[in-house]
């Protein structure tokens, strides 16, 4: 057969597939000789074995799983060696799906073009399915039912709402547009429409599904606005001690520089950021996202990741109301060791804005009659909103107890590098816990010592081993002292621990020379999720990671987020 002539190959799974292209008796039919297109290939499992007797569908791009069944001619089954073929397929654009029932593995690839007298190969390794989870669905009652579909595929999943959470299970790996229908649904009236990227075995949490209405275009502003923010350091800050790269910077867009009343649909337009050199040339486009728009306070916080800080440059921010939004997910990138980022902009569930976004937080209370979620949220945060807690209320970073080897980031930092930063406003200066991960690390306030950082070191070698140098487990603590700490005022705390060892400890913009104290510890851990709380007051802009942040980085973060400084400042460009 002429299977290898003019092939479009999608993620070929192994060299063996290519090796069998010139002549392979396992792939039946010879469509190139009969004048009809052919689709064929090999599917494997992740252990390298053939995906034997897996169902394979070739789905036309206009197929709708809610209103019809796929004709039998578009389906087949792999043989014992994972081979499949479909011939006499009309020319067109298709999705290829595969499902291996015995292992539960799946595959989906869309936009495969098949032309007349052509042969197309689609081969790959089947993967574990993933899950989409919508949390905090306040406008749907428990028990509400519906389906989720992807146009141009046979994906058709039943869904149900339970405890304000909506689950869609067993979705294949890949990027696709998901349509969600609730209760009395029709194919013309989806409740939400989302672009999703499913990773094998991963649960993707989406806090704000985008509701859409049938036959109504998304509203847009027919305006373009340009703002500029010079990166020159604030007065009194002359130099930096080191080169600062990939630093997230918050920019405040307020009503004194922007007429929000004329921007009815500011959330639907496109924001772009660029670094502009002193002579006015664009030097680079930068990742950008925004933390939502509060129409009541008329303020928007825009986040930009600056690749390298040159104080002679400026940032240029452009809003185009007619462009569709597309935003980076790496403002807080993993390669800068951001493991968790909370802005506290929501009310009950807090989205983790770190690049991987693994550790969304949930508000919990141990006592009935405590504050409602709306009462917990405050508009007077350091950046827009903050969260108010009391001694009975905590935020738990879900699924953070154990290190997961399938993830590139986690909240267990071993004996290596460790850092955090946050803003805290304590109602009183009594003994209280700010956050803790039992037997791993914590931040507490002590009336006599100030803010105390705890970190638990586990022995990596056994006593008695020849040449062993790390045979003791112990708890390390660093105390800030009480100078400059007042109840009822926002305080910036940043701490970094290097493995060499070295520490950096800041209270507000001042570096603290805190001496390390070590105490005996038996080395036994009781792993637990990270919890924020145990104090009465407010908290904002909490980040946690596995790196050492130097003084320049920390001081710039403080200057950027401090409301009285808000460096760098945006202004409208005429």
MILO-635770 format. One record per residue (C-alpha): residue in three letters; residue number from 0; y, x, z. Coordinates in Angstrom, 3 decimals. Each point is the difference from the previous one (the first is absolute). Example, Ala and Ser with C-alpha at 12.3 -4.5 7.8 and 13.67 -1.06 7.14 Angstrom:
<rs>
R   resn   resi          y          x          z
R    ala      0     -4.500     12.300      7.800
R    ser      1      3.440      1.370     -0.660
</rs>
This chain:
<rs>
R   resn   resi          y          x          z
R    unk      0      0.000      0.000      0.000
R    unk      1      3.634      1.045     -0.338
R    unk      2      0.909     -0.595      3.625
R    unk      3      2.206      3.110      0.353
R    unk      4      2.195     -0.657     -3.026
R    unk      5      3.609     -0.716      1.023
R    unk      6     -0.858     -0.547      3.675
R    unk      7      2.358     -1.131      2.732
R    unk      8     -1.675      1.399      3.148
R    unk      9      1.214     -1.158      3.403
R    unk     10     -0.785      2.340      2.924
R    unk     11     -3.306      1.265     -1.330
R    unk     12     -2.285      0.328      2.996
R    unk     13     -2.037      3.062     -0.971
R    unk     14     -0.678      2.500     -2.732
R    unk     15     -3.307     -1.728     -0.613
R    unk     16      1.853     -2.965     -1.431
R    unk     17      1.701      2.124     -2.612
R    unk     18     -3.206      1.863     -0.674
R    unk     19     -1.709     -3.199     -1.091
R    unk     20      2.754     -1.172     -2.318
R    unk     21     -1.220      1.264     -3.361
R    unk     22     -3.273     -1.874      0.127
R    unk     23     -1.223     -2.030      2.929
R    unk     24     -2.809     -2.511     -0.315
R    unk     25      0.905     -1.630      3.291
R    unk     26      3.140     -1.571     -1.539
R    unk     27     -1.182     -2.713     -2.317
R    unk     28      1.703     -1.141     -3.185
R    unk     29      2.011      1.709     -2.712
R    unk     30      3.190     -1.995     -0.292
R    unk     31      1.823      2.633     -2.053
R    unk     32     -2.544     -0.553     -2.786
R    unk     33      0.190     -3.820      0.205
R    unk     34      3.831     -0.161      0.030
R    unk     35      0.299     -1.367      3.551
R    unk     36      1.477      1.840      3.010
R    unk     37     -2.260      1.278      2.741
R    unk     38      0.593      0.696      3.680
R    unk     39     -2.495      2.230      1.761
R    unk     40     -0.311      2.508      2.816
R    unk     41     -1.751      1.123      3.165
R    unk     42      0.702     -0.998      3.598
R    unk     43     -1.075      2.144      2.950
R    unk     44      0.031     -0.420      3.757
R    unk     45      1.947      2.421      2.185
R    unk     46     -3.216      1.887      0.843
R    unk     47     -0.415      0.836     -3.679
R    unk     48     -2.840     -2.456     -0.545
R    unk     49      0.149     -2.573     -2.814
R    unk     50      1.508     -3.400      0.818
R    unk     51     -3.168     -1.718     -1.222
R    unk     52      0.065     -3.703     -0.884
R    unk     53      3.712     -0.408      0.774
R    unk     54      1.842     -2.978     -1.488
R    unk     55      2.612      1.013     -2.600
R    unk     56      2.737     -2.285     -1.356
R    unk     57      2.372      0.600     -2.898
R    unk     58      2.871     -2.389      0.760
R    unk     59      2.724     -1.014     -2.513
R    unk     60      3.517      0.688      1.290
R    unk     61      0.944     -3.691     -0.155
R    unk     62     -3.026     -1.203      1.991
R    unk     63      0.803     -2.095      3.088
R    unk     64     -2.741     -0.178      2.617
R    unk     65      1.471     -3.187      1.542
R    unk     66     -0.409     -2.051     -3.148
R    unk     67     -3.044      1.192     -1.898
R    unk     68     -3.264      1.948     -0.136
R    unk     69     -0.548      3.237     -1.866
R    unk     70     -2.210     -0.523     -3.084
R    unk     71     -3.461      1.536      0.309
R    unk     72      0.643      2.274     -2.997
R    unk     73      2.558      1.935      2.083
R    unk     74     -2.484      0.902      2.744
R    unk     75     -2.992      2.290      0.255
R    unk     76     -1.980      2.091      2.478
R    unk     77     -0.563      3.735      0.289
R    unk     78     -3.514      1.298     -0.498
R    unk     79     -1.952      2.130      2.479
R    unk     80      2.061      3.070     -0.970
R    unk     81      3.374     -1.689      0.386
R    unk     82      0.606     -0.458     -3.764
R    unk     83      1.526     -3.148     -1.467
R    unk     84      1.331     -1.144     -3.356
R    unk     85      1.751     -3.026     -1.443
R    unk     86      0.355     -0.414     -3.749
R    unk     87      1.646     -2.564     -2.262
R    unk     88      2.999     -0.215      2.337
R    unk     89      3.103     -1.288     -1.821
R    unk     90      2.869      2.476     -0.250
R    unk     91      2.426     -0.373      2.884
R    unk     92      1.011      1.219      3.451
R    unk     93     -2.536     -0.238      2.826
R    unk     94     -0.774      0.788      3.606
R    unk     95     -3.372      1.543      0.823
R    unk     96     -1.618     -1.012      3.278
R    unk     97     -3.281      1.096      1.582
R    unk     98     -1.762     -1.089      3.181
R    unk     99     -3.132      1.586      1.481
R    unk    100     -1.374     -2.671      2.310
R    unk    101     -2.445      2.229      1.895
R    unk    102      2.668      2.493      1.154
R    unk    103      3.039     -2.295     -0.107
R    unk    104      1.894      2.533     -2.141
R    unk    105      2.509     -1.211     -2.586
R    unk    106      2.115      1.192     -2.908
R    unk    107      3.033     -1.355     -1.849
R    unk    108      2.147      1.475     -2.766
R    unk    109      2.534     -2.037     -1.989
R    unk    110      1.789      0.255     -3.356
R    unk    111     -2.889      1.385     -2.027
R    unk    112      0.873     -0.344     -3.692
R    unk    113     -2.866     -0.803     -2.389
R    unk    114      0.698      0.083     -3.735
R    unk    115     -2.113     -0.981     -2.997
R    unk    116     -2.691      2.498     -1.113
R    unk    117      0.590      1.991      3.168
R    unk    118     -2.211      1.104      2.901
R    unk    119      1.437      0.277      3.501
R    unk    120     -1.577      1.740      2.995
R    unk    121      0.778     -1.088      3.536
R    unk    122     -1.976      1.957      2.584
R    unk    123      0.679      0.715      3.657
R    unk    124     -1.303      0.058      3.569
R    unk    125     -0.115     -3.311      1.853
R    unk    126      1.856     -0.049      3.324
R    unk    127      0.166     -1.866      3.293
R    unk    128      2.211     -3.098     -0.215
R    unk    129      3.191     -0.357      2.041
R    unk    130      1.795     -2.706      1.956
R    unk    131      3.514     -1.437     -0.176
R    unk    132      1.333     -1.308      3.305
R    unk    133      3.247     -1.953      0.383
R    unk    134      1.242      0.014      3.597
R    unk    135      2.658     -2.101      1.696
R    unk    136     -0.357     -2.970     -2.364
R    unk    137      2.128     -2.371      2.081
R    unk    138      0.495     -2.645     -2.698
R    unk    139     -3.708     -0.758     -0.495
R    unk    140     -2.081     -1.881      2.525
R    unk    141     -3.376      1.257      1.199
R    unk    142     -2.789     -1.315     -2.188
R    unk    143      2.134     -0.114     -3.134
R    unk    144     -2.306      0.840     -2.900
R    unk    145      0.457      1.256     -3.518
R    unk    146     -1.064      2.568     -2.570
R    unk    147      1.189      3.337     -1.323
R    unk    148     -0.347      0.950     -3.664
R    unk    149      0.944      2.747     -2.408
R    unk    150      0.931     -1.189     -3.491
R    unk    151     -2.235      1.496     -2.633
R    unk    152     -2.930      0.585      2.373
R    unk    153     -2.751     -2.058      1.580
R    unk    154      1.414      0.803      3.471
R    unk    155      0.036     -3.288      1.877
R    unk    156     -0.096      0.265      3.801
R    unk    157      0.046     -2.782      2.566
R    unk    158      2.465      0.623      2.831
R    unk    159      0.848     -1.604      3.321
R    unk    160      2.818      0.441      2.520
R    unk    161     -0.966      0.781      3.598
R    unk    162      2.416      0.851      2.832
R    unk    163      2.844      0.449     -2.503
R    unk    164     -2.021      2.571     -1.943
R    unk    165     -1.317     -0.485     -3.524
R    unk    166     -2.993      2.025     -1.214
R    unk    167     -1.126      0.700     -3.562
R    unk    168     -3.300      1.898      0.050
R    unk    169     -2.112      1.949     -2.511
R    unk    170      2.688      0.985     -2.479
R    unk    171     -0.878      2.812     -2.431
R    unk    172      1.825      3.317      0.087
R    unk    173      3.030      0.235     -2.259
R    unk    174      3.564     -1.086     -0.711
R    unk    175      0.480     -3.605     -1.041
R    unk    176      2.131     -3.110      0.367
R    unk    177     -1.370     -2.392      2.608
R    unk    178      0.805     -3.705      0.004
R    unk    179     -0.514     -2.011      3.199
R    unk    180     -0.416     -3.791     -0.038
R    unk    181     -0.002     -2.075      3.206
R    unk    182     -1.540     -3.465      0.520
R    unk    183      1.014     -2.369     -2.823
R    unk    184      0.251      2.786     -2.510
R    unk    185      0.159     -0.038     -3.772
R    unk    186     -0.087      2.876     -2.439
R    unk    187      3.731     -0.547     -0.625
R    unk    188      1.077      0.076      3.623
R    unk    189     -0.880      3.175      1.943
R    unk    190      1.231      0.300      3.584
R    unk    191      0.536      3.767     -0.312
R    unk    192     -0.176      2.670     -2.683
R    unk    193     -0.526      3.655      0.941
R    unk    194     -0.632      3.363     -1.567
R    unk    195     -2.741      1.694      2.030
R    unk    196     -1.811      3.329     -0.083
R    unk    197     -3.436     -0.253      1.630
R    unk    198     -1.646      3.174      1.296
R    unk    199     -3.737      0.135      0.628
R    unk    200     -0.939     -1.508      3.351
R    unk    201      3.648     -0.287      1.028
R    unk    202      1.823     -2.956      1.535
R    unk    203      3.467     -0.386     -1.465
R    unk    204      2.408     -1.918      2.246
R    unk    205      2.923     -1.721     -1.695
R    unk    206      2.465     -1.557      2.400
R    unk    207      2.249     -1.924     -2.363
R    unk    208     -1.819     -1.555     -2.959
R    unk    209      2.448     -0.916     -2.737
R    unk    210      0.160     -3.794     -0.398
R    unk    211      0.610     -1.170     -3.551
R    unk    212      0.711     -3.338     -1.572
R    unk    213     -1.481     -1.211     -3.300
R    unk    214      2.196      0.156     -3.097
R    unk    215      2.920      1.536      1.929
R    unk    216      1.084      3.562     -0.709
R    unk    217      0.743      2.275      2.940
R    unk    218      3.783     -0.302      0.571
R    unk    219      2.056      3.104     -0.784
R    unk    220      3.537      1.311      0.341
R    unk    221      1.622      1.010     -3.294
R    unk    222      1.926      2.800      1.687
R    unk    223     -0.273      3.764      0.319
R    unk    224      1.368      1.840      3.040
R    unk    225      0.251      3.733      0.654
R    unk    226      0.405      1.674      3.373
R    unk    227      0.353      3.660      0.919
R    unk    228     -0.794      1.921      3.211
R    unk    229      1.157      3.649      0.309
R    unk    230     -2.578      2.192      1.726
R    unk    231      2.643      2.243      1.608
R    unk    232     -0.799      0.347      3.696
R    unk    233      2.077     -1.870      2.601
R    unk    234      3.022      1.739      1.465
R    unk    235     -1.030      2.601      2.559
R    unk    236     -3.417      0.639     -1.604
R    unk    237      0.591      3.052     -2.174
R    unk    238     -3.416      1.342     -0.897
R    unk    239     -3.717     -0.677      0.221
R    unk    240     -2.462      2.494      1.415
R    unk    241     -2.626     -0.657     -2.674
R    unk    242     -0.584     -1.580     -3.399
R    unk    243     -0.664     -3.726      0.385
R    unk    244     -2.238     -1.647     -2.610
R    unk    245     -1.492     -3.464     -0.516
R    unk    246      2.046     -1.588      2.788
R    unk    247      0.290     -3.822      0.168
R    unk    248      3.646     -1.055      0.297
R    unk    249      1.215     -3.496      0.908
R    unk    250      3.127     -1.311     -1.752
R    unk    251      1.833     -3.035      1.378
R    unk    252      1.445     -2.416     -2.537
R    unk    253      2.489     -2.237      1.807
R    unk    254      2.406     -2.773     -0.990
R    unk    255      3.039      2.307      0.172
R    unk    256     -1.234      1.800     -3.134
R    unk    257     -2.044     -2.777     -1.627
R    unk    258      0.784     -3.663     -0.697
R    unk    259     -3.306     -1.513      1.073
R    unk    260      1.329     -3.512     -0.638
R    unk    261      0.000      0.799     -3.716
R    unk    262     -3.565      1.344      0.164
R    unk    263     -2.137     -3.096      0.401
R    unk    264     -3.289      1.679     -0.929
R    unk    265      0.423      3.565      1.217
R    unk    266     -3.681      0.140      1.028
R    unk    267     -1.158     -0.596     -3.576
R    unk    268      1.955      2.725     -1.786
R    unk    269     -0.817      3.667     -0.496
R    unk    270      1.355      2.851      2.133
R    unk    271     -0.071      3.594     -1.281
R    unk    272      1.036      3.274      1.630
R    unk    273      0.929      3.374     -1.447
R    unk    274      1.315      3.302      1.341
R    unk    275      3.263      0.928     -1.707
R    unk    276      1.258      3.579     -0.158
R    unk    277      3.572      1.009      0.773
R    unk    278      0.897      0.009     -3.708
R    unk    279     -1.249     -3.575     -0.388
R    unk    280     -3.341      0.668     -1.670
R    unk    281     -3.139     -1.890      0.987
R    unk    282     -2.346      2.536      1.566
R    unk    283     -2.960     -2.218      0.839
R    unk    284     -1.081     -3.566      0.564
R    unk    285     -1.217     -0.688      3.526
R    unk    286     -2.482     -2.373      1.651
R    unk    287      1.815     -3.056      1.364
R    unk    288     -0.820     -3.207      1.866
R    unk    289      1.915     -2.428      2.169
R    unk    290     -0.792     -1.485      3.405
R    unk    291      1.051     -3.531     -0.883
R    unk    292      3.316     -1.808     -0.153
R    unk    293      1.434     -1.931      2.934
R    unk    294      2.328     -2.586     -1.563
R    unk    295      1.334     -1.042      3.408
R    unk    296      1.120      3.482      1.053
R    unk    297      0.705      0.987     -3.621
R    unk    298     -1.598      3.389      0.291
R    unk    299     -2.755      1.746     -1.939
R    unk    300     -1.746      3.264      0.870
R    unk    301     -1.085      2.063     -3.011
R    unk    302     -2.451      2.883      0.463
R    unk    303      0.068      3.014     -2.325
R    unk    304     -2.244      3.068      0.213
R    unk    305      2.146      3.034     -0.848
R    unk    306     -2.128      2.723     -1.597
R    unk    307      2.202      2.854      1.235
R    unk    308      3.267     -0.196      1.864
R    unk    309      2.961      1.633     -1.734
R    unk    310      3.213     -0.847      1.842
R    unk    311      2.038      0.432     -3.204
R    unk    312     -1.883     -2.898     -1.635
R    unk    313      0.323     -3.768      0.355
R    unk    314     -2.375     -2.918     -0.175
R    unk    315      0.677     -2.688     -2.581
R    unk    316     -1.460     -3.461      0.634
R    unk    317     -0.005     -2.547     -2.842
R    unk    318     -0.812     -3.710      0.203
R    unk    319     -0.872     -1.796     -3.246
R    unk    320     -0.483     -3.706      0.541
R    unk    321     -1.754     -0.531     -3.339
R    unk    322     -2.699      2.646      0.539
R    unk    323     -3.268     -0.813      1.750
R    unk    324     -0.543      1.921      3.259
R    unk    325     -2.352      2.954      0.131
R    unk    326      0.018      2.103      3.153
R    unk    327     -1.736      3.140      1.216
R    unk    328     -2.500     -0.200      2.838
R    unk    329      0.503      3.603      1.056
R    unk    330      3.398     -0.003      1.701
R    unk    331     -1.937      1.201      3.072
R    unk    332     -2.575      2.154     -1.796
R    unk    333     -3.335      1.149      1.316
R    unk    334      0.685      3.538     -1.206
R    unk    335      2.778      0.076      2.589
R    unk    336     -2.551     -1.274      2.522
R    unk    337      1.393     -3.456      0.641
R    unk    338     -2.935     -1.841      1.556
R    unk    339      1.878     -3.059      1.303
R    unk    340      3.519     -1.412     -0.525
R    unk    341      1.336     -3.169      1.645
R    unk    342      3.479     -1.373     -0.771
R    unk    343     -0.598     -3.168      2.117
R    unk    344      1.533     -2.239     -2.672
R    unk    345     -2.587     -2.784      0.335
R    unk    346     -0.812     -2.234      2.959
R    unk    347     -3.700     -0.019      0.886
R    unk    348     -1.717      2.488     -2.312
R    unk    349      1.641      3.338     -0.715
R    unk    350     -0.623      1.628     -3.349
R    unk    351     -0.870      3.679      0.028
R    unk    352      2.373      1.512     -2.567
R    unk    353     -1.736      3.369     -0.161
R    unk    354     -1.323      0.700     -3.500
R    unk    355     -3.586     -1.003      0.811
R    unk    356      1.041     -2.948      2.186
R    unk    357     -3.234     -0.097      1.995
R    unk    358      1.274     -0.963      3.439
R    unk    359      1.849     -3.312      0.057
R    unk    360      1.023     -1.026      3.511
R    unk    361     -0.513     -3.317      1.779
R    unk    362      2.105     -1.360      2.845
R    unk    363     -2.082     -0.909      3.074
R    unk    364      0.823     -1.472      3.411
R    unk    365     -2.114      0.023      3.172
R    unk    366      1.932     -2.870      1.562
R    unk    367      0.656     -3.525     -1.197
R    unk    368      3.565     -1.171     -0.209
R    unk    369      1.268      3.394     -1.167
R    unk    370      2.544      0.334     -2.776
R    unk    371     -0.709     -1.533     -3.378
R    unk    372     -0.171      2.244     -3.043
R    unk    373      3.499     -1.072     -1.059
R    unk    374      1.398      0.812      3.436
R    unk    375     -1.656      3.417     -0.132
R    unk    376      1.782      0.918     -3.200
R    unk    377      3.574      1.264      0.393
R    unk    378      2.689      0.323     -2.645
R    unk    379      1.766      2.786      1.907
R    unk    380     -2.460      2.771     -0.779
R    unk    381      0.843      3.491     -1.123
R    unk    382     -0.820     -0.969     -3.589
R    unk    383      0.474     -3.778     -0.357
R    unk    384     -2.577     -1.408      2.445
R    unk    385     -2.026      1.238      2.956
R    unk    386     -2.722     -1.450      2.223
R    unk    387      0.471     -0.940      3.665
R    unk    388     -2.971      0.425      2.339
R    unk    389     -0.733     -0.490      3.674
R    unk    390     -2.690      1.422      2.281
R    unk    391     -2.503     -2.676     -1.097
R    unk    392      0.551      0.299     -3.773
R    unk    393     -1.386      2.711     -2.285
R    unk    394     -0.385      0.802     -3.682
R    unk    395     -3.471      1.184     -1.003
R    unk    396     -0.513      2.165     -3.088
R    unk    397     -3.153     -1.656     -1.284
R    unk    398     -3.074      2.043     -0.964
R    unk    399      1.525      3.185      1.427
R    unk    400     -2.493      0.828      2.783
R    unk    401     -2.297      2.276     -1.976
R    unk    402      0.631      2.483     -2.771
R    unk    403     -1.353     -1.436     -3.260
R    unk    404     -1.443      2.704     -2.243
R    unk    405      0.618     -2.142     -3.111
R    unk    406      3.764      0.132      0.583
R    unk    407      2.351      2.894     -0.559
R    unk    408      2.046     -0.919      3.074
R    unk    409     -0.795     -1.289      3.478
R    unk    410      1.588     -0.230      3.440
R    unk    411     -2.344      2.485      1.691
R    unk    412      1.552      3.462     -0.253
R    unk    413     -2.589      2.132      1.804
R    unk    414      1.433      3.300      1.223
R    unk    415      2.188      0.482     -3.063
R    unk    416      3.554     -0.841     -0.904
R    unk    417      1.552     -3.194      1.347
R    unk    418      3.437     -1.587     -0.242
R    unk    419      1.835     -3.236      0.667
R    unk    420      3.533     -1.366     -0.007
R    unk    421      1.463     -3.289      1.210
R    unk    422      3.052     -1.742      1.392
R    unk    423     -0.349     -1.597      3.442
R    unk    424      2.342     -2.160      2.068
R    unk    425     -1.344     -0.441      3.544
R    unk    426      1.187     -2.860      2.180
R    unk    427     -0.545      2.115      3.129
R    unk    428     -0.985      3.603      0.758
R    unk    429     -3.189     -0.696      1.920
R    unk    430     -3.522      1.384     -0.477
R    unk    431     -1.292     -1.420     -3.297
R    unk    432     -2.065      0.763     -3.106
R    unk    433      1.611      0.050     -3.443
R    unk    434     -3.203      0.479     -2.037
R    unk    435     -3.480      1.373      0.581
R    unk    436     -3.339      0.661     -1.662
R    unk    437     -2.368      0.353      2.943
R    unk    438     -1.280      3.548      0.639
R    unk    439      1.823      1.284     -3.094
R    unk    440      3.781     -0.160      0.389
R    unk    441      2.801     -2.043      1.561
R    unk    442      3.741     -0.252      0.658
R    unk    443      1.058     -1.225      3.447
R    unk    444      3.224     -0.180      1.981
R    unk    445      0.109      1.444      3.505
R    unk    446      3.149     -0.419      2.153
R    unk    447     -0.292      3.595      1.248
R    unk    448     -1.029      1.744     -3.249
R    unk    449      1.491     -2.104     -2.797
R    unk    450     -2.094     -0.594     -3.127
R    unk    451     -3.418      1.616      0.398
R    unk    452     -2.213      0.799     -3.019
R    unk    453     -3.743      0.228      0.699
R    unk    454     -2.565      1.570     -2.311
R    unk    455     -3.712      0.444      0.799
R    unk    456     -1.616      3.240     -1.180
R    unk    457     -3.788     -0.003     -0.498
R    unk    458     -2.001      3.229      0.301
R    unk    459     -1.335      1.098     -3.385
R    unk    460     -2.453      2.621      1.332
R    unk    461     -2.505      0.096      2.841
R    unk    462      0.406      2.210      3.044
R    unk    463     -2.493      2.848     -0.181
R    unk    464      0.035      0.290     -3.794
R    unk    465      0.628      3.592     -1.027
R    unk    466      3.610      0.468     -1.094
R    unk    467      0.980     -3.562      0.960
R    unk    468      3.728     -0.412      0.686
R    unk    469      0.533     -3.787      0.152
R    unk    470     -2.435     -1.195      2.679
R    unk    471      2.214     -2.216      2.176
R    unk    472      1.293     -3.540     -0.468
R    unk    473      3.371     -0.833      1.513
R    unk    474      2.980     -2.332     -0.166
R    unk    475      3.311      1.441     -1.205
R    unk    476      3.327     -1.547      1.024
R    unk    477      3.624      0.648     -0.953
R    unk    478      2.856     -1.629      1.945
R    unk    479      3.502     -0.499     -1.425
R    unk    480      1.924     -0.190      3.264
R    unk    481      2.345     -2.901      0.762
R    unk    482      3.311      1.389     -1.267
R    unk    483      1.714     -2.301     -2.502
R    unk    484     -2.510     -2.845      0.454
R    unk    485      1.548     -3.353      0.875
R    unk    486     -1.417     -3.505      0.291
R    unk    487      1.245     -2.512     -2.566
R    unk    488      0.840      2.612     -2.653
R    unk    489     -1.889      1.068     -3.098
R    unk    490     -1.654      3.415      0.360
R    unk    491     -1.589      2.006     -2.825
R    unk    492     -3.163      1.904      0.960
R    unk    493     -1.805      2.399     -2.338
R    unk    494     -2.868      2.324      0.867
R    unk    495     -2.081      2.402     -2.102
R    unk    496     -2.922      2.170      1.095
R    unk    497     -1.267      2.853     -2.143
R    unk    498     -3.512      1.414      0.335
R    unk    499      1.218      3.623      0.251
R    unk    500      1.328     -1.150      2.724
R    unk    501      3.641     -1.070     -0.338
R    unk    502      1.899     -3.169      0.902
R    unk    503      3.254     -1.689     -0.994
R    unk    504      1.406     -2.656      2.335
R    unk    505      3.214     -1.940     -0.660
R    unk    506      1.848     -2.589      2.064
R    unk    507      2.683     -1.481     -2.227
R    unk    508      1.437      2.944     -1.961
R    unk    509     -0.754      2.607      2.647
R    unk    510     -2.985      2.344      0.045
R    unk    511     -1.798      0.008      3.384
R    unk    512     -1.658      3.202      1.200
R    unk    513     -2.883     -1.715      1.778
R    unk    514     -2.584      2.175      1.706
R    unk    515     -3.652     -0.901     -0.538
R    unk    516     -2.032     -0.971      3.060
R    unk    517     -3.800     -0.043     -0.144
R    unk    518     -2.361     -1.973      2.230
R    unk    519     -3.797      0.070      0.189
R    unk    520     -1.822     -2.696     -1.968
R    unk    521     -3.734     -0.547     -0.415
R    unk    522      0.214     -0.466     -3.760
R    unk    523     -1.578     -3.460     -0.029
R    unk    524      1.799     -2.393     -2.320
R    unk    525      0.108     -3.775      0.005
R    unk    526      1.285     -0.599     -3.525
R    unk    527      2.410     -2.918     -0.324
R    unk    528      2.530     -1.428     -2.436
R    unk    529      3.578      1.242      0.189
R    unk    530      2.133     -2.378      2.066
R    unk    531      3.785     -0.171      0.157
R    unk    532      1.276     -1.676      3.165
R    unk    533     -0.160     -0.025      3.770
R    unk    534      3.792      0.180      0.310
R    unk    535      2.838     -2.512      0.095
R    unk    536      2.544      0.605     -2.731
R    unk    537      0.256      0.452     -3.775
R    unk    538     -1.541      2.439     -2.481
R    unk    539      0.827      0.825     -3.621
R    unk    540     -1.006      2.360     -2.845
R    unk    541     -3.291      1.361      1.373
R    unk    542     -1.790      2.700     -2.021
R    unk    543     -3.154      1.933      0.808
R    unk    544     -1.683      2.821     -1.888
R    unk    545     -1.917      3.269     -0.139
R    unk    546      2.558      2.638     -0.837
R    unk    547      2.586      2.229      1.632
R    unk    548      3.564     -1.124     -0.711
R    unk    549      2.605      2.728      0.498
R    unk    550      3.447     -0.364      1.550
R    unk    551      1.814     -0.549     -3.319
R    unk    552     -2.282     -2.867     -0.993
R    unk    553      0.303     -1.640      3.427
R    unk    554      3.781      0.362      0.227
R    unk    555      0.468     -1.517     -3.478
R    unk    556     -2.248     -2.941      0.909
R    unk    557      2.139     -0.600      3.082
R    unk    558      3.286      0.197     -1.954
R    unk    559     -1.383     -2.290     -2.687
R    unk    560     -1.182     -2.747      2.343
R    unk    561      2.692      0.137      2.711
R    unk    562      2.170     -3.100     -0.588
R    unk    563      3.282      1.714      0.928
R    unk    564     -0.570      2.709     -2.624
R    unk    565     -2.254     -1.613     -2.633
R    unk    566     -0.031      3.109     -2.157
R    unk    567      0.166     -0.104     -2.991
R    unk    568      2.338     -2.968     -0.590
R    unk    569     -0.205     -2.176     -3.100
R    unk    570      3.145     -0.988     -1.865
R    unk    571      0.454     -2.100     -3.111
R    unk    572      0.540      1.920     -3.238
R    unk    573      2.498     -1.672     -2.312
</rs>
